[in-house]
Amino acid sequence: MSEYLWAEDPPVGSAPKPPRDMTSLSSSSPDSATPIVVVEADPSIRSRLAMQLGERAVPVDSLEGIEARYKQSFLLVLGPSCVVGATGAEDMLARRGDIGAILITDDLSAEVFQQAMRSGVRDVVAAPVDTGQLNEAVRRVTQTLQPSAPMVSAPGVTPGAEGDPAEGGRVITVFSTKGGAGKSMIATNLAVLLAQRSEGTVALVDADLQFGDIAVMLKLAPQHTIVDAVGSFERLDQGFLESLLSTHQPSGLKVLPAPLEPAFADQIVAEQVNEIVNLLRSFCSYVVIDTPAYFNEVVLGLIEESDDVLLVAGMDIPNIKNVKIGLQTLRMLNTPMEKVRLVLNRANSKVKLEVSEVERTLQIKADALLPSDVIVPQSVNKGMPVVIDAPRSAIARSLEQLADLFIPSNEAAAPKRRGWR
């Protein structure tokens, strides 16, 4: 199809490699090289996608016979000719959690995006797509592949029960679409401030299941992590969950750390994380959640469950670009924009980018401006939140103002006395 201009073309005169025998790939190890099946009716687009994806890609014109050939994990790349909701892949994706799907579409509208998510597709990419973008999507989705796990509700928690969130504590998810924006620092310090101000229990959940840093930033040596909660999910109740929480002694904050090894993340599914958060909110006044810097099923589920979403952005063009895409994604998912709060980190940096320019670009006003301060990396290296390490610093005062959005300082409880009964 001549109208398709892909960002990275092959050398002039080169020809697409012939498709390999699919049977020989069915025994490929998913750990070393998950097979990729490119499904597209148009032969020129199909060949181009296969070339972009490299040796693992097998181009086919339909899904017929695919599942029978692959007994282990594999990835589907559905080309522009595949109509979402009518590809024939929906039942397959619903049955098997070890199959991932990426949709490439000419029309990345909210309707298409929502239909794709409902159909089990894990990522949607607009055509034309460049090689780097496509392979990055493949990498992200491949990391999420895992055997299907039946959802078991924790005792005392009714999934989706009407009115539950309103009756429990407030859930605040801290999210960014770019690594290095300061998301974990903000989540940690906000949670510490809320714990100091609140009369009730405040919990901090590290939902960056592969590379969470919350325990390190609070200088904790946790005996238990979220893996223990998931491993005992059938008998999980308030008392048992409380026993798994680590305590940050200077503030009284309760912490549910991320797994100690990245491989443990594969044992955890989005529904389980949501149930754990719902159980936490049943006995905590506030639940603050740190997340990875990309969308996945866990993050999307947490955003939907949250009362507030702090969207963290840095003051550089790549960061702002990613945040804008993130906002567009949230809007396409019908996320209520009134619960999204923009936090600009390092807002005083002299980078020839004004806060007003950022707000105009993102079409959202910033709720908090945090200055750049050398005391932040120093406090992180000490394992001590900056609001405790340097409470009179400019960054600490700005974080106090962020906490005022949830508990105004004039309404805060008297400081809690630690170490006394």
N, C-alpha and C positions, 0 to 999 in steps of 0.2 A: 504494500500500500504506500504509494509514493508520498502521500501527504504526511507520513510519520517521519519526523526529523529527530533522531535520537542524539543526545548530547555527545556521545562518544562513538564515532564511526570506526569501523575496522579499516585497516590499510587498503588502499585502492588495489583492486584485483584479487583480494582475498575472498574466499568462499566459506560459507558456513560449514562447520564440521557435520558430517552425517550423524544422525541420531544413533546412539548406541542401543544395544539390545537391552530392553527393560528387564528381562529376566535375570540378567547378570547383576543388576543393581539391587535386586530384592533382598540379597543377603548382606548388603552394605551395613557396616556398623554405624548406628545413629550417633555414637559418641565421637567417631572420627570424621565422618562425612555423611551428614543427613542428605538423602537423595532429594532432588528438587524436580518436580514434574511441572512443566510449563504447558498450560492448557490454553490454546488459542486457535480459532478456525482459520484465520488469515495466515498463510504459510510464510510470508515475508516478515510479518511481525513476530510470529512464533520463532523463526530462526534467529531474528535479532535479539529477542529476549534470552534465548538459550545461549547465544554468544556472550551476552553481557554477564550471564551467571556462571559461565565457565564449565569445567569438566563434569560437575555433578548434575547439570541440567539435562533433562530428557524432554524434548518437545513432542507433544501429542496434540491431536485436533479435537479430542473429546475425552471425557472421564471414563468412558466405557472400559471395564476390566481393570481399572487402576487399583482398586482396593484389593482385588484378588491377588495381584502381583506383589503387593507390598505388605508383608506381615509385620514389619517393624515400622518405626517412626519415619515419616517423610513430610515434605513440605509441598504445598500446591501454590503455584503462581498463576492466577487466573487473569488472562489477558483481556483487552478491551472488548472483545466480542462476547465475553461471558456476561450474561445478564444476572445481576445479583438477585438472589431469591429464586432463580430458575436455572441454576447451573447443574443441579443434581448432586451438589456437594453437601447440601445442608444436613441431610440425614447422617452422612459419613462423619462430618465434623461434630455432630451432636453425640454420636456413639463413641468416638475415639478421641481422647485427649492427646494422643501421641501424633495427631495429624494437625499441622498448622496451615493456614491459608492467607495469602496476600492477594488483594484485588487491585488491578491496574485499570483505571477508568478514565474515559474522556470527560466525564461530568462528575466532578467531586462536589456534589451538592449535599446539603444536610440530609435530604431524603435518602440518597444513595448511601451515605456514610452510616446512617442509623440502620438501614436495611441490611447492610453488610455486617454490622456488629450483631444484629439479631440472628443472622444466618450462621454465625460462628467464625466469620472472617476476623483475623486478628490485626490486620493493618490494611489501610487503603492508601494507594499512591496515585497521584494524578499523572496522566500521560500528556506529553512524552516524559519519560523518566530517564535520568542519567544513570550510568553504571554505579557510581558511588552511592547514590540514594537507594537504588534497588538492592544492592548488596548489604547496605546498612539495615534496611527493612528485613532482609532475610536473616541477618545476624540476630536482630532483636526477637523475631518470632521464633527462631530455632531455639533460643534460650528458654522460651516458655513451654516447650513441648514436654509433656509428661503424661503418664497413664491417667486415665479418668479416675477420679476419686468420688465416691458417693458423698453427697452432702449430708452431714449428721448435725442436727441442731443441738447446741449445748443445752443442758437442762436449765430450765428457768428462763430461756430466751426464745421468744417466738419470732421467727424470721418474718420481717415485713408487717408485723402487727401494727395496726393503725394506732398512732398516738405514742408509740414507744419512745422515739427520739425526744418528743416534747416533754415526756415525763422524766427522762434521765438527764445526765450531764450534757454539757456542750462539747461537741467534737470539732476540733480545729485541725485541718490538714494543711501542712506547709509543703508547697510544691514549686518546682521550677523546671523549665524545659531545657536548662543548660547547666551542666556541672560547673562547680566553682563559683556559683552565684552567692553562696553564703547561707544556703537553705538550712543545713544542719545546725549551724551556729545560731540562727534565728529561732529555730524550733527549740533548741536546748535552753536558750536564755529566756524565751517566752514562757516555757513550761516552769522553769525555776521561779520566775517572778509570780506566776499564777499560784504556784505552790506556797510561796511566802505570803501572798495576799488572801488566799481562800481559806475559809474555815473548814471546807471539805477536802477530800482526797483529790489530788491532781496526778494524772498518769501521763507518761510520755512513752509512745510506742515507736520503735524503730522499724518501719516497714520497708526500708531499703534492704531487702532480704538477702542480697548478695554481698554488698559492700557497706553495710551500716557502720557508722562511726560514733553513735551516741554513747556507748559504754566507755569508749576511749576519751571522748570529750568531757565526760563526767568523772573520769578516773575510777571507774567501777570495775570490779572483777566478778562478774555475775556468775552465780551458781546455776542459773536457769535462763533459758531464752524462749522466744516464741515457738521454737521447735518442740519444747516440752509441753506447751499448751496444745499444740496440734497433735502430738503423740498420744495425749490422754484426752482427746476431744470428746469421747463418748461419756466421760464422767466429769467433764469440766463444769464447775459451778463457781459461785463467787468465792467461797473459802479457798478452794484449790487454786484458782487464778491468783488470788491475793498472795498465796504462798510462793508463787513463781516470780513475783515482782521484786526487783532489787530496790533498795532505798538509798537515795542520795542524801546522806546525813546532814550536810549544811543547810538544805532547804526542806527536807521532808518529802521531796518529789519521789513518786513511785515510777519505776522504769521497767518496761518489757523490752529487752534488747533484741537485736537482730541475731540470726544464727551465727555461730562462731566460724563456720566454714561455708563458702559460697555454694557448695554442692547441696547443702541442706535446704536451700531455697526451693529445690524441685519437689520437696515433700509438702509444700504449702500451696493451697489454692485460694483464690479470691474469696470464695464463700466462707472459708474458715476464718480468714482475717476479719471479714465483716462481722461474723458472729462473736469473735473475741472482743472487737471494739464495742459491739452492742452490749456485751456482758460488762465490760469496763464502765460504760456510761451508766449502767444501772446502779453503781455504787460510788462513782467518781463525780465530782462537780465539773471537772474539765478533763478532756482527753485530747492531748496534743499528739499529732502523728507526723513523723518525718518520712519522706518518700524518696524513691530514686528519681533521677532527673530525666525521666521519659515516661510515656504512657504505656501501661500494660493493664492486664485485667485487674490486678490488685489495686493499682492507682485509680482506675476508673470507678471501681466499686467503692473505694474510700471517699472519693470526691462526691459520689452520689449520696453516701451516708452522712457526709459532714454538714454541720451547720454553717461553718465558715471555711473558706479556702484562701490561704495566704499565698498569692502568686508572687514569687521572688524574682526580681530582675536586676541585673547589673547594668552599669552605665557604659556599655559598648555595643557597637552595631550588631555583631553576631548574636549577642545575648538578647537584644531587643527584637531581632528578627525571629528568634526561636520562641520568645514569649508571645509575639503576635500570632504565630502559628498555633501556639497553645491556646490562646484565647479564642481563635477561630474554631478550634476543635471543641472547646467547651461549649461554644454557642451552637455548633452543629449537633451536639449531644443534648441540647436543650437544658444545659445547666443554668439555673437561675443566676443571672449576673449580679443580683443584689447580695449574694453570699460570697462573691469573689472580691478579695481586697488586694490591691496592688501594693507591694512593698519594694521600694527602690533602694538597693544596697549600694554603698559607696557613692551616695548621691552628690557629695561635695567634690568628687574627683574632677580635676581640671583636664577634661578629655575633649573639650570643644563640643560637648553635647549637653544641652540644657534640659532640666526636668520638664519644662513646658513642651519641648520638642518631643520628648518620650511620651508624655501623656497624649499629645495630639496624634502621634503615630499609632499608639495602642488604643486610642479612643476610650480611655478610662483614666480617671483621676487617681493619683497615688494617695493611699491612706496613711502611709508611713514613709519617711525619708531617713535612712540610716547613713551616717557619715563614715568615711574611710578613716581607720584609726589603727596604728601599729600595735596598740594594746590588744587587738583581737587575736592575731596569730600568736602573740605571746601568751595570752590566757589559754588558748587552745592547746599549746604545747605544755602548759602546766596541768592541763586536765581540770581547769577551774573556769566556770562560766564568768564572762566579763562583768556581769552585773554583781557578782560577788567579789571578784578579783579587783575591780576598779570601779566601784559604784558611783564615783563622782565624775567619771570620764564622760566625754560627749556621746560616745556610742551607748554607754549604759543609760544615760538620760533619754536618748532616743528610743531605746528598747523599753524603757519605762512608759513612754508615751504610747508605744505599740500595745503594751499590756493594758493601758487605760481604755483601749477599745473594748475590753472584755470585763475588767474590774477596775473602775476608776480608783485612783490612789486614795481619794477622800472617803471611799466606801470600803477600803480594804480592812481586813481584820487586823487586830494587833499582831505584831510579829510573833511567830510561833517559837516556843522555847524548845530547843533540841537537846536531847540527852536526859530529860527529866520525865518522870512519871507522875 
